[in-house]
Amino acid sequence: MTTVSELLHQKADAIGAKDPKGMTSGYAAGAVIFSLAPPLRQPGDARDPQPMEHWLATFEGPMNLEIRDLEIVEEGDLAYATSIDGLSATPKGSTESFTLWYRATHALRRIDGRWQITHEHQSVPFEMDGSFAASINLEP
């Protein structure tokens, strides 16, 4: 049986492999996704790889998702995980890569003996100085 940690690392590995089916295979039906991209809540079925295919097509070359400070709490068939994740990639048409560190929280249920992501929340802090600019240069 795949552990919560293995599931999250498999998803990260799928991003590195640019594998949209691997990226979406860990989601449960009806999963609620609050990703970095607009809108406030992602519509549709999180298990559908097509939106990930479109997103991956906006990058050139290799990608990497690093998971740091992963903390997992399991109680029966429910679990949650928090981490600081770093996405490294090169936007299409650019020669410069970036690394964006953000906060990630996952809620999971064991369904039919398999951990599945039922809720995912990603966020970037913003400056509290009145500019409300995203703090995209932070590092753990």
C-alpha positions in Angstrom: 0.0 0.0 0.0 1.3 3.5 -0.9 1.8 5.8 2.0 0.7 9.4 2.1 4.4 10.5 1.7 4.9 8.2 -1.3 1.7 9.5 -2.9 2.8 13.1 -2.6 6.3 12.3 -3.8 4.9 10.3 -6.8 2.9 13.4 -7.8 6.1 15.5 -7.5 8.0 13.0 -9.6 5.2 13.1 -12.2 5.6 16.9 -12.5 9.4 16.3 -13.1 8.5 13.7 -15.7 5.9 16.0 -17.3 3.4 13.2 -16.8 -0.1 14.7 -16.6 -1.8 11.3 -15.9 0.7 10.7 -13.1 0.0 14.1 -11.7 -3.7 13.6 -11.5 -3.9 9.9 -10.6 -3.8 10.5 -6.8 -7.0 12.6 -6.6 -10.3 11.3 -5.4 -13.6 12.0 -7.2 -14.9 15.4 -6.2 -11.5 16.6 -4.9 -11.5 20.3 -4.1 -8.4 22.2 -5.5 -7.3 25.7 -4.4 -4.2 26.0 -6.6 -1.9 29.0 -7.2 -3.6 29.8 -10.5 -6.9 31.6 -10.7 -9.8 31.2 -10.2 -10.2 30.9 -6.4 -11.3 27.3 -6.7 -10.4 25.1 -9.7 -13.4 23.9 -11.6 -13.9 20.4 -13.0 -12.6 17.0 -12.1 -9.1 17.0 -10.6 -8.5 13.6 -12.1 -8.8 14.9 -15.7 -5.2 15.2 -17.0 -6.1 17.7 -19.8 -5.7 20.9 -17.7 -2.3 19.6 -16.6 -1.3 18.9 -20.2 -2.1 22.5 -21.1 -0.2 23.8 -18.0 2.9 21.6 -18.8 2.9 22.9 -22.4 3.7 26.4 -21.0 7.2 25.2 -19.9 10.3 24.2 -21.7 12.9 21.7 -20.7 13.0 20.0 -17.3 10.8 20.7 -14.4 11.2 19.8 -10.7 9.0 19.9 -7.6 10.9 19.7 -4.4 8.9 18.9 -1.2 10.4 20.2 2.0 9.3 20.1 5.7 6.7 17.5 5.0 4.5 16.8 8.0 1.8 14.1 8.0 -0.9 13.3 10.5 -2.9 10.2 10.0 -6.0 9.1 12.0 -7.7 6.0 10.7 -8.8 6.6 7.1 -8.1 10.4 7.2 -4.8 12.3 6.9 -3.5 15.7 6.3 -0.1 16.8 5.1 1.6 20.2 5.1 4.8 21.1 3.3 6.8 23.9 1.7 7.1 23.1 -2.0 9.5 24.5 -4.6 8.6 24.4 -8.3 11.6 25.0 -10.7 10.9 25.4 -14.4 11.6 27.5 -17.5 8.6 29.3 -19.1 8.2 28.7 -22.8 10.0 31.4 -24.7 12.3 32.3 -21.8 15.9 31.4 -21.3 15.7 32.0 -17.6 14.3 29.4 -15.2 12.6 30.2 -11.9 12.1 28.5 -8.5 8.9 29.4 -6.7 8.4 28.3 -3.1 4.9 28.0 -1.8 2.9 26.4 1.0 0.9 23.2 0.3 -1.7 21.5 2.4 -3.4 18.2 1.4 -6.3 16.4 3.0 -6.5 12.7 2.1 -8.9 9.8 2.7 -8.2 6.1 2.4 -10.7 4.9 -0.1 -10.9 1.2 -1.0 -7.6 0.8 0.8 -5.8 3.5 -1.2 -4.9 7.0 -0.1 -6.4 9.7 -2.3 -6.2 13.5 -2.2 -9.6 15.0 -1.4 -8.5 18.6 -0.9 -5.4 20.5 -2.0 -4.5 24.1 -1.1 -1.5 26.0 -2.4 -0.6 29.5 -1.4 2.1 32.2 -1.7 2.3 34.8 1.1 1.8 38.4 0.2 3.4 41.6 1.5 1.5 43.2 4.3 2.9 46.7 3.5 -0.1 47.8 1.5 1.3 46.7 -1.8 -0.2 43.2 -1.5 2.5 42.0 -3.8 3.0 38.2 -3.9 6.2 37.2 -2.0 7.6 35.0 -4.7 11.3 35.4 -3.7 11.0 33.6 -0.4 13.1 30.5 0.2 12.9 28.0 3.1 
